[in-house]
Amino acid sequence: MKSYILKSMWIMVMVLMVSVQAYAAEVAKTPVRIIYINGSNNNTEKDRFVFSDGMKKIHNCVKKDFESSDYVKKNMLDNGQDYILDNPRIFFWGYSSNSALNNVNEDLVTLDMISTKMAQSVRKMIAHVMHDAIWVQKERNMQIVVNNLHKEVMAANQRGEKVILFGHSAGSFVTYRYMFHKLPAISADKVYSYLERNKIANASFFKAHPVKNTCLDAVTESGLGVSTSTGEFVLNPNPAMLKEAYLKLNDYTATECVPDNELMGVVNFGSPLALFYSDIGTNTENYDMNLYRYIKNNNMFFITDNFADDPIGFPLSRNLSAQEMENLYNIGFNPNGKGFTYSKSDVNSPATFVGAHCSYWKCPNKFAKSVVKAYSDGYKNFYPAL
């Protein structure tokens, strides 16, 4: 009897140890939060509901297909150590542009008596489709949207979550500008080179107080300088203010920049980004080269996945390999980084071209499988030798 009791206790201890180990392994896994960002012509509570409902349908399929793909699990989800959270986060910025759109609608009313109904119908259609895309590109408006999105990303970071951004239509402008403003793609060496090249202050002082890699918003908010349209910086011409701003740069980096490894990647869909930002990747002096370098060196992905018959979806760029991009733009990649960029537009929507732009959430299974294929094809295209 005594032997039986000891044996039973031993079994219970072993079961408990296995349970504890399994729980510890589960706790050690990193949750991944997907944030979905709306496009243009989404300004009302009804629009928010339709978009949120559609993204939840997409999310269920994306989570299932990401986690069931051995390729995605290995390369994106750290061999299964990362997992997609069940609940998506909807970032809806449409309300922000609503008052401006109302002003446009009021102005259009003045033409009702002197313009044909057909012309008015076309004007209203153009206003509703294009207004938000134009509104959000204005730097003042975009900065508000980007800062609000940054609050969402930093809140996820505080919860121990990583983040993937999905941007639909004009939401792809937001994802791109978020990376542009918030990725710490400006190296400390780049900061030093700006200071030395402009000979504004004694470079030895700055090197004696090293800074971390930083982002555009940290440089701007600290007062160190401002960005020009070519992606270069104009530094604060006041030496005393420049020195003070420099000493505070790390503090601003901590609040204004997304932490390394927090943003896993971006998926844009139904994206006209290439149409509105047609100079992306065409100038080696452009700040975009810093972004491409950061994406590659930090294992991120930047995917554009449009349905082939979506008239508003444009491929972002040619699908180059890492070696081809490095040779073409003289970027200087880290050979150990495994990030990539990729555009995919070879899957037909089940809707006609008229409704293809809003059909992604009407056929979520098809879209989710296309994203998984875009990820694997993009990785293999960027690193053909692997």
C-alpha positions as a Markdown table, in Angstrom:
| # | Residue | x | y | z |
|---|---|---|---|---|
| 1 | Met | 0.0 | 0.0 | 0.0 |
| 2 | Lys | 2.8 | 2.3 | 1.0 |
| 3 | Ser | 4.5 | 1.6 | -2.3 |
| 4 | Tyr | 1.3 | 2.3 | -4.2 |
| 5 | Ile | 0.9 | 5.7 | -2.5 |
| 6 | Leu | 4.6 | 6.7 | -3.2 |
| 7 | Lys | 4.2 | 5.6 | -6.8 |
| 8 | Ser | 1.0 | 7.7 | -7.2 |
| 9 | Met | 2.6 | 10.7 | -5.6 |
| 10 | Trp | 5.6 | 10.4 | -8.0 |
| 11 | Ile | 3.2 | 10.3 | -11.0 |
| 12 | Met | 1.4 | 13.4 | -9.7 |
| 13 | Val | 4.7 | 15.2 | -9.3 |
| 14 | Met | 5.8 | 14.3 | -12.8 |
| 15 | Val | 2.5 | 15.4 | -14.3 |
| 16 | Leu | 2.8 | 18.7 | -12.4 |
| 17 | Met | 6.3 | 19.2 | -13.6 |
| 18 | Val | 5.3 | 18.6 | -17.2 |
| 19 | Ser | 2.3 | 21.0 | -16.8 |
| 20 | Val | 4.5 | 23.7 | -15.4 |
| 21 | Gln | 7.1 | 23.2 | -18.2 |
| 22 | Ala | 4.3 | 23.4 | -20.8 |
| 23 | Tyr | 2.9 | 26.5 | -19.2 |
| 24 | Ala | 6.3 | 28.1 | -19.0 |
| 25 | Ala | 6.9 | 27.4 | -22.7 |
| 26 | Glu | 3.5 | 28.9 | -23.6 |
| 27 | Val | 4.2 | 32.0 | -21.5 |
| 28 | Ala | 7.6 | 32.4 | -23.2 |
| 29 | Lys | 5.9 | 32.7 | -26.6 |
| 30 | Thr | 5.5 | 36.3 | -27.9 |
| 31 | Pro | 2.0 | 37.5 | -28.9 |
| 32 | Val | 1.7 | 39.4 | -32.2 |
| 33 | Arg | -1.0 | 42.1 | -32.6 |
| 34 | Ile | -2.2 | 42.8 | -36.1 |
| 35 | Ile | -3.5 | 46.4 | -36.5 |
| 36 | Tyr | -5.8 | 47.1 | -39.5 |
| 37 | Ile | -5.9 | 50.6 | -40.9 |
| 38 | Asn | -8.8 | 52.0 | -43.0 |
| 39 | Gly | -8.6 | 53.7 | -46.4 |
| 40 | Ser | -10.4 | 56.7 | -47.9 |
| 41 | Asn | -14.2 | 57.3 | -48.0 |
| 42 | Asn | -14.6 | 56.0 | -44.4 |
| 43 | Asn | -16.0 | 58.8 | -42.4 |
| 44 | Thr | -19.1 | 57.6 | -40.5 |
| 45 | Glu | -20.0 | 55.2 | -37.8 |
| 46 | Lys | -21.5 | 52.9 | -40.4 |
| 47 | Asp | -18.2 | 53.0 | -42.4 |
| 48 | Arg | -16.4 | 52.1 | -39.2 |
| 49 | Phe | -18.7 | 49.2 | -38.6 |
| 50 | Val | -18.3 | 47.8 | -42.1 |
| 51 | Phe | -14.6 | 48.2 | -42.1 |
| 52 | Ser | -14.2 | 46.6 | -38.6 |
| 53 | Asp | -16.5 | 43.7 | -39.5 |
| 54 | Gly | -14.5 | 43.1 | -42.8 |
| 55 | Met | -11.2 | 43.2 | -41.0 |
| 56 | Lys | -12.3 | 40.7 | -38.4 |
| 57 | Lys | -13.2 | 38.3 | -41.3 |
| 58 | Ile | -9.8 | 38.9 | -42.8 |
| 59 | His | -8.1 | 38.5 | -39.5 |
| 60 | Asn | -9.6 | 35.1 | -38.7 |
| 61 | Cys | -8.3 | 33.8 | -42.1 |
| 62 | Val | -4.9 | 35.5 | -41.8 |
| 63 | Lys | -4.3 | 34.1 | -38.3 |
| 64 | Lys | -5.3 | 30.6 | -39.5 |
| 65 | Asp | -3.2 | 30.7 | -42.6 |
| 66 | Phe | -0.1 | 32.3 | -41.0 |
| 67 | Glu | 0.0 | 29.8 | -38.2 |
| 68 | Ser | -0.7 | 26.8 | -40.4 |
| 69 | Ser | 2.0 | 27.7 | -43.0 |
| 70 | Asp | 5.3 | 26.0 | -42.1 |
| 71 | Tyr | 7.2 | 28.6 | -44.1 |
| 72 | Val | 5.6 | 31.5 | -42.3 |
| 73 | Lys | 5.9 | 29.8 | -39.0 |
| 74 | Lys | 9.6 | 29.2 | -39.5 |
| 75 | Asn | 10.6 | 32.6 | -41.0 |
| 76 | Met | 8.1 | 35.1 | -39.7 |
| 77 | Leu | 6.9 | 33.6 | -36.4 |
| 78 | Asp | 10.3 | 32.5 | -35.1 |
| 79 | Asn | 9.7 | 28.8 | -35.5 |
| 80 | Gly | 6.4 | 29.0 | -33.7 |
| 81 | Gln | 7.7 | 31.1 | -30.8 |
| 82 | Asp | 5.5 | 34.0 | -31.9 |
| 83 | Tyr | 1.7 | 33.6 | -32.4 |
| 84 | Ile | -1.1 | 35.8 | -33.7 |
| 85 | Leu | -3.5 | 37.2 | -31.1 |
| 86 | Asp | -7.1 | 36.3 | -31.7 |
| 87 | Asn | -8.5 | 39.8 | -31.5 |
| 88 | Pro | -7.4 | 42.3 | -34.2 |
| 89 | Arg | -7.0 | 46.0 | -33.5 |
| 90 | Ile | -8.8 | 48.4 | -35.8 |
| 91 | Phe | -7.2 | 51.8 | -36.2 |
| 92 | Phe | -9.8 | 54.0 | -37.8 |
| 93 | Trp | -8.7 | 57.5 | -38.7 |
| 94 | Gly | -11.7 | 58.4 | -40.9 |
| 95 | Tyr | -13.4 | 60.6 | -38.4 |
| 96 | Ser | -10.4 | 62.9 | -38.4 |
| 97 | Ser | -11.1 | 64.0 | -42.0 |
| 98 | Asn | -14.9 | 64.2 | -41.6 |
| 99 | Ser | -15.2 | 67.9 | -40.9 |
| 100 | Ala | -13.1 | 68.8 | -43.9 |
| 101 | Leu | -15.2 | 66.6 | -46.1 |
| 102 | Asn | -18.4 | 68.2 | -44.8 |
| 103 | Asn | -17.0 | 71.6 | -45.9 |
| 104 | Val | -16.5 | 70.2 | -49.4 |
| 105 | Asn | -20.0 | 68.8 | -49.5 |
| 106 | Glu | -21.4 | 72.2 | -48.4 |
| 107 | Asp | -19.4 | 73.9 | -51.1 |
| 108 | Leu | -20.8 | 71.5 | -53.7 |
| 109 | Val | -24.3 | 72.4 | -52.8 |
| 110 | Thr | -23.7 | 75.9 | -54.2 |
| 111 | Leu | -23.4 | 74.3 | -57.7 |
| 112 | Asp | -26.7 | 72.5 | -57.6 |
| 113 | Met | -28.6 | 75.2 | -59.4 |
| 114 | Ile | -26.0 | 75.9 | -62.1 |
| 115 | Ser | -24.5 | 72.5 | -62.8 |
| 116 | Thr | -26.0 | 69.4 | -64.4 |
| 117 | Lys | -26.9 | 66.5 | -62.2 |
| 118 | Met | -24.4 | 64.2 | -64.0 |
| 119 | Ala | -21.6 | 66.6 | -63.4 |
| 120 | Gln | -22.6 | 67.0 | -59.7 |
| 121 | Ser | -22.8 | 63.2 | -59.3 |
| 122 | Val | -19.2 | 62.9 | -60.7 |
| 123 | Arg | -17.9 | 65.7 | -58.5 |
| 124 | Lys | -19.4 | 64.1 | -55.4 |
| 125 | Met | -18.0 | 60.7 | -56.3 |
| 126 | Ile | -14.5 | 62.2 | -56.8 |
| 127 | Ala | -14.8 | 64.2 | -53.6 |
| 128 | His | -15.8 | 61.1 | -51.5 |
| 129 | Val | -13.3 | 58.8 | -53.1 |
| 130 | Met | -10.3 | 61.1 | -53.3 |
| 131 | His | -10.8 | 63.6 | -50.5 |
| 132 | Asp | -9.4 | 61.5 | -47.6 |
| 133 | Ala | -6.4 | 60.3 | -49.7 |
| 134 | Ile | -5.5 | 63.9 | -50.4 |
| 135 | Trp | -6.3 | 65.1 | -46.9 |
| 136 | Val | -4.1 | 62.5 | -45.1 |
| 137 | Gln | -1.1 | 63.3 | -47.3 |
| 138 | Lys | -0.9 | 66.9 | -45.9 |
| 139 | Glu | 1.9 | 66.7 | -43.4 |
| 140 | Arg | 0.0 | 68.3 | -40.6 |
| 141 | Asn | -2.8 | 65.9 | -40.9 |
| 142 | Met | -0.6 | 62.9 | -41.5 |
| 143 | Gln | 1.5 | 63.7 | -38.4 |
| 144 | Ile | -1.7 | 63.6 | -36.2 |
| 145 | Val | -2.7 | 60.2 | -37.7 |
| 146 | Val | 0.9 | 58.8 | -37.4 |
| 147 | Asn | 1.2 | 59.9 | -33.7 |
| 148 | Asn | -2.2 | 58.3 | -32.9 |
| 149 | Leu | -1.1 | 55.1 | -34.5 |
| 150 | His | 2.2 | 55.3 | -32.6 |
| 151 | Lys | 0.2 | 55.3 | -29.3 |
| 152 | Glu | -1.4 | 52.0 | -30.4 |
| 153 | Val | 2.0 | 50.5 | -31.3 |
| 154 | Met | 3.7 | 51.6 | -28.1 |
| 155 | Ala | 0.7 | 50.4 | -26.0 |
| 156 | Ala | 1.2 | 47.0 | -27.7 |
| 157 | Asn | 4.9 | 47.2 | -26.8 |
| 158 | Gln | 4.1 | 47.8 | -23.2 |
| 159 | Arg | 1.9 | 44.7 | -23.2 |
| 160 | Gly | 4.8 | 42.6 | -24.5 |
| 161 | Glu | 3.3 | 42.3 | -28.0 |
| 162 | Lys | 4.9 | 42.6 | -31.4 |
| 163 | Val | 2.9 | 44.4 | -34.2 |
| 164 | Ile | 2.1 | 43.8 | -37.9 |
| 165 | Leu | 0.3 | 46.6 | -39.8 |
| 166 | Phe | -2.3 | 46.0 | -42.5 |
| 167 | Gly | -3.2 | 49.1 | -44.5 |
| 168 | His | -6.0 | 49.2 | -47.0 |
| 169 | Ser | -6.1 | 51.7 | -49.8 |
| 170 | Ala | -5.1 | 55.1 | -48.4 |
| 171 | Gly | -4.3 | 53.3 | -45.2 |
| 172 | Ser | -1.1 | 52.3 | -47.0 |
| 173 | Phe | -0.1 | 55.9 | -46.9 |
| 174 | Val | -0.4 | 55.7 | -43.2 |
| 175 | Thr | 1.7 | 52.6 | -42.9 |
| 176 | Tyr | 4.4 | 54.0 | -45.1 |
| 177 | Arg | 4.6 | 57.3 | -43.4 |
| 178 | Tyr | 4.6 | 55.6 | -40.0 |
| 179 | Met | 7.7 | 53.8 | -41.0 |
| 180 | Phe | 9.1 | 57.0 | -42.5 |
| 181 | His | 8.6 | 58.9 | -39.3 |
| 182 | Lys | 9.0 | 56.3 | -36.6 |
| 183 | Leu | 11.5 | 53.6 | -37.6 |
| 184 | Pro | 14.9 | 54.3 | -36.0 |
| 185 | Ala | 16.5 | 54.2 | -39.5 |
| 186 | Ile | 18.9 | 57.1 | -38.8 |
| 187 | Ser | 22.1 | 55.6 | -37.5 |
| 188 | Ala | 24.2 | 57.3 | -34.9 |
| 189 | Asp | 27.0 | 57.5 | -37.5 |
| 190 | Lys | 24.6 | 59.4 | -39.8 |
| 191 | Val | 23.9 | 61.9 | -37.0 |
| 192 | Tyr | 27.6 | 62.4 | -36.5 |
| 193 | Ser | 28.2 | 62.8 | -40.2 |
| 194 | Tyr | 25.5 | 65.6 | -40.4 |
| 195 | Leu | 27.2 | 67.4 | -37.6 |
| 196 | Glu | 30.7 | 67.1 | -38.9 |
| 197 | Arg | 29.6 | 68.0 | -42.5 |
| 198 | Asn | 27.9 | 71.2 | -41.4 |
| 199 | Lys | 30.7 | 72.1 | -39.0 |
| 200 | Ile | 28.1 | 73.7 | -36.7 |
| 201 | Ala | 29.7 | 72.4 | -33.5 |
| 202 | Asn | 32.8 | 70.6 | -32.2 |
| 203 | Ala | 32.3 | 67.0 | -33.2 |
| 204 | Ser | 34.4 | 65.7 | -30.3 |
| 205 | Phe | 31.7 | 66.8 | -27.9 |
| 206 | Phe | 29.0 | 64.8 | -29.7 |
| 207 | Lys | 31.1 | 61.7 | -29.9 |
| 208 | Ala | 31.8 | 61.9 | -26.2 |
| 209 | His | 28.1 | 61.7 | -25.6 |
| 210 | Pro | 27.0 | 58.8 | -27.9 |
| 211 | Val | 23.4 | 58.6 | -29.1 |
| 212 | Lys | 21.3 | 55.6 | -30.2 |
| 213 | Asn | 20.0 | 55.1 | -33.7 |
| 214 | Thr | 17.0 | 57.4 | -34.1 |
| 215 | Cys | 14.0 | 58.3 | -36.2 |
| 216 | Leu | 12.9 | 61.3 | -38.1 |
| 217 | Asp | 10.3 | 62.4 | -35.5 |
| 218 | Ala | 12.9 | 62.3 | -32.7 |
| 219 | Val | 15.2 | 64.5 | -34.6 |
| 220 | Thr | 12.4 | 67.0 | -35.3 |
| 221 | Glu | 10.8 | 66.9 | -31.9 |
| 222 | Ser | 14.1 | 67.3 | -30.0 |
| 223 | Gly | 14.9 | 70.5 | -32.0 |
| 224 | Leu | 18.0 | 69.0 | -33.5 |
| 225 | Gly | 16.9 | 69.7 | -37.0 |
| 226 | Val | 14.2 | 69.4 | -39.7 |
| 227 | Ser | 13.9 | 67.2 | -42.7 |
| 228 | Thr | 13.9 | 68.6 | -46.3 |
| 229 | Ser | 11.9 | 67.2 | -49.2 |
| 230 | Thr | 14.9 | 65.2 | -50.3 |
| 231 | Gly | 15.3 | 63.4 | -47.1 |
| 232 | Glu | 18.3 | 65.4 | -45.9 |
| 233 | Phe | 18.3 | 67.4 | -42.6 |
| 234 | Val | 18.8 | 71.1 | -41.9 |
| 235 | Leu | 20.3 | 71.2 | -38.5 |
| 236 | Asn | 19.5 | 73.8 | -35.8 |
| 237 | Pro | 21.9 | 76.7 | -36.6 |
| 238 | Asn | 22.1 | 77.8 | -33.0 |
| 239 | Pro | 25.1 | 76.0 | -31.4 |
| 240 | Ala | 23.8 | 76.2 | -27.9 |
| 241 | Met | 20.3 | 75.0 | -28.8 |
| 242 | Leu | 21.9 | 72.3 | -31.0 |
| 243 | Lys | 24.0 | 71.0 | -28.2 |
| 244 | Glu | 21.0 | 71.0 | -25.8 |
| 245 | Ala | 18.8 | 69.2 | -28.4 |
| 246 | Tyr | 21.5 | 66.6 | -29.0 |
| 247 | Leu | 21.8 | 65.8 | -25.3 |
| 248 | Lys | 18.1 | 65.1 | -25.2 |
| 249 | Leu | 18.0 | 63.1 | -28.4 |
| 250 | Asn | 18.0 | 59.7 | -26.7 |
| 251 | Asp | 15.0 | 60.6 | -24.6 |
| 252 | Tyr | 13.1 | 61.6 | -27.6 |
| 253 | Thr | 14.2 | 58.5 | -29.4 |
| 254 | Ala | 12.6 | 56.4 | -26.6 |
| 255 | Thr | 9.2 | 58.1 | -27.0 |
| 256 | Glu | 9.0 | 59.1 | -30.7 |
| 257 | Cys | 10.6 | 56.0 | -32.3 |
| 258 | Val | 9.2 | 52.5 | -32.5 |
| 259 | Pro | 11.6 | 50.1 | -30.6 |
| 260 | Asp | 13.7 | 47.7 | -32.6 |
| 261 | Asn | 12.0 | 44.4 | -33.4 |
| 262 | Glu | 8.6 | 45.8 | -32.3 |
| 263 | Leu | 7.2 | 46.3 | -35.9 |
| 264 | Met | 7.5 | 42.9 | -37.6 |
| 265 | Gly | 6.3 | 44.1 | -41.0 |
| 266 | Val | 3.6 | 45.8 | -43.1 |
| 267 | Val | 1.0 | 44.4 | -45.5 |
| 268 | Asn | -0.6 | 47.0 | -47.8 |
| 269 | Phe | -3.6 | 45.9 | -49.9 |
| 270 | Gly | -5.6 | 47.8 | -52.5 |
| 271 | Ser | -2.8 | 50.2 | -52.3 |
| 272 | Pro | -2.3 | 53.2 | -54.6 |
| 273 | Leu | 0.9 | 54.1 | -52.7 |
| 274 | Ala | 3.1 | 54.0 | -55.8 |
| 275 | Leu | 0.8 | 56.5 | -57.6 |
| 276 | Phe | 0.8 | 59.1 | -54.8 |
| 277 | Tyr | 4.5 | 58.5 | -53.8 |
| 278 | Ser | 5.9 | 57.8 | -57.2 |
| 279 | Asp | 9.5 | 58.8 | -56.2 |
| 280 | Ile | 9.9 | 56.0 | -53.6 |
| 281 | Gly | 13.2 | 54.2 | -54.2 |
| 282 | Thr | 14.3 | 56.4 | -57.1 |
| 283 | Asn | 16.9 | 58.6 | -55.4 |
| 284 | Thr | 19.9 | 57.2 | -53.5 |
| 285 | Glu | 19.9 | 60.4 | -51.4 |
| 286 | Asn | 16.3 | 59.9 | -50.5 |
| 287 | Tyr | 15.4 | 58.9 | -46.9 |
| 288 | Asp | 13.7 | 55.9 | -48.3 |
| 289 | Met | 17.0 | 54.2 | -48.8 |
| 290 | Asn | 17.5 | 54.3 | -45.0 |
| 291 | Leu | 14.1 | 52.7 | -44.7 |
| 292 | Tyr | 15.0 | 49.9 | -47.1 |
| 293 | Arg | 18.2 | 49.3 | -45.3 |
| 294 | Tyr | 16.4 | 49.2 | -41.9 |
| 295 | Ile | 13.7 | 46.8 | -43.2 |
| 296 | Lys | 16.3 | 44.4 | -44.6 |
| 297 | Asn | 18.8 | 44.6 | -41.7 |
| 298 | Asn | 16.0 | 44.2 | -39.0 |
| 299 | Asn | 14.2 | 41.2 | -40.5 |
| 300 | Met | 11.1 | 43.1 | -41.4 |
| 301 | Phe | 8.8 | 42.6 | -44.4 |
| 302 | Phe | 7.1 | 45.3 | -46.6 |
| 303 | Ile | 4.5 | 43.6 | -48.8 |
| 304 | Thr | 2.1 | 45.1 | -51.3 |
| 305 | Asp | -0.7 | 42.6 | -52.2 |
| 306 | Asn | -3.3 | 43.8 | -54.6 |
| 307 | Phe | -6.0 | 41.9 | -56.5 |
| 308 | Ala | -5.1 | 42.0 | -60.2 |
| 309 | Asp | -8.4 | 43.6 | -61.1 |
| 310 | Asp | -8.4 | 46.2 | -58.4 |
| 311 | Pro | -8.1 | 49.5 | -60.4 |
| 312 | Ile | -6.8 | 51.4 | -57.4 |
| 313 | Gly | -4.1 | 48.9 | -56.6 |
| 314 | Phe | -0.6 | 49.6 | -58.0 |
| 315 | Pro | 2.5 | 47.5 | -57.6 |
| 316 | Leu | 5.0 | 49.4 | -55.4 |
| 317 | Ser | 8.2 | 48.6 | -57.3 |
| 318 | Arg | 10.0 | 46.0 | -59.3 |
| 319 | Asn | 10.7 | 42.8 | -57.3 |
| 320 | Leu | 14.4 | 42.9 | -57.0 |
| 321 | Ser | 16.6 | 40.6 | -55.0 |
| 322 | Ala | 18.7 | 41.9 | -52.1 |
| 323 | Gln | 21.8 | 41.8 | -54.2 |
| 324 | Glu | 20.1 | 43.6 | -57.1 |
| 325 | Met | 18.8 | 46.3 | -54.8 |
| 326 | Glu | 22.1 | 46.7 | -53.1 |
| 327 | Asn | 24.0 | 47.0 | -56.4 |
| 328 | Leu | 21.4 | 49.4 | -58.0 |
| 329 | Tyr | 21.1 | 51.8 | -55.1 |
| 330 | Asn | 24.4 | 51.2 | -53.3 |
| 331 | Ile | 22.5 | 50.8 | -50.0 |
| 332 | Gly | 25.0 | 48.8 | -48.0 |
| 333 | Phe | 23.0 | 46.0 | -46.5 |
| 334 | Asn | 23.9 | 43.9 | -43.4 |
| 335 | Pro | 24.4 | 40.4 | -44.8 |
| 336 | Asn | 22.8 | 38.9 | -41.7 |
| 337 | Gly | 19.5 | 40.7 | -42.0 |
| 338 | Lys | 16.6 | 38.8 | -43.5 |
| 339 | Gly | 14.0 | 41.5 | -44.2 |
| 340 | Phe | 12.5 | 42.0 | -47.7 |
| 341 | Thr | 10.1 | 44.0 | -49.8 |
| 342 | Tyr | 7.7 | 42.5 | -52.4 |
| 343 | Ser | 4.8 | 43.4 | -54.6 |
| 344 | Lys | 2.2 | 40.9 | -55.6 |
| 345 | Ser | -0.8 | 41.5 | -58.0 |
| 346 | Asp | -1.5 | 38.2 | -59.7 |
| 347 | Val | -4.7 | 37.0 | -58.0 |
| 348 | Asn | -8.0 | 37.9 | -59.4 |
| 349 | Ser | -10.9 | 39.2 | -57.3 |
| 350 | Pro | -14.2 | 37.3 | -57.5 |
| 351 | Ala | -15.8 | 40.7 | -57.9 |
| 352 | Thr | -15.8 | 42.7 | -61.1 |
| 353 | Phe | -13.2 | 45.5 | -61.4 |
| 354 | Val | -15.9 | 47.9 | -60.1 |
| 355 | Gly | -16.1 | 46.2 | -56.8 |
| 356 | Ala | -12.6 | 44.7 | -56.6 |
| 357 | His | -11.2 | 47.4 | -54.4 |
| 358 | Cys | -13.5 | 46.5 | -51.5 |
| 359 | Ser | -13.6 | 42.8 | -52.2 |
| 360 | Tyr | -10.7 | 41.8 | -50.0 |
| 361 | Trp | -12.9 | 41.2 | -46.9 |
| 362 | Lys | -15.7 | 39.7 | -49.0 |
| 363 | Cys | -13.4 | 36.8 | -49.9 |
| 364 | Pro | -11.1 | 36.7 | -46.9 |
| 365 | Asn | -9.9 | 33.1 | -47.5 |
| 366 | Lys | -8.6 | 34.0 | -50.9 |
| 367 | Phe | -6.9 | 37.1 | -49.7 |
| 368 | Ala | -5.3 | 35.5 | -46.7 |
| 369 | Lys | -3.8 | 32.7 | -48.9 |
| 370 | Ser | -2.5 | 35.4 | -51.2 |
| 371 | Val | -0.7 | 37.2 | -48.4 |
| 372 | Val | 0.9 | 33.9 | -47.2 |
| 373 | Lys | 2.0 | 33.3 | -50.8 |
| 374 | Ala | 3.3 | 36.9 | -51.1 |
| 375 | Tyr | 5.4 | 36.4 | -47.9 |
| 376 | Ser | 7.0 | 33.1 | -49.1 |
| 377 | Asp | 7.5 | 34.3 | -52.7 |
| 378 | Gly | 8.9 | 37.7 | -51.5 |
| 379 | Tyr | 11.4 | 36.0 | -49.1 |
| 380 | Lys | 12.5 | 33.6 | -51.8 |
| 381 | Asn | 12.8 | 36.3 | -54.4 |
| 382 | Phe | 14.9 | 38.6 | -52.1 |
| 383 | Tyr | 17.1 | 35.7 | -51.1 |
| 384 | Pro | 17.2 | 33.3 | -54.1 |
| 385 | Ala | 20.3 | 31.5 | -52.8 |
| 386 | Leu | 18.5 | 30.3 | -49.6 |
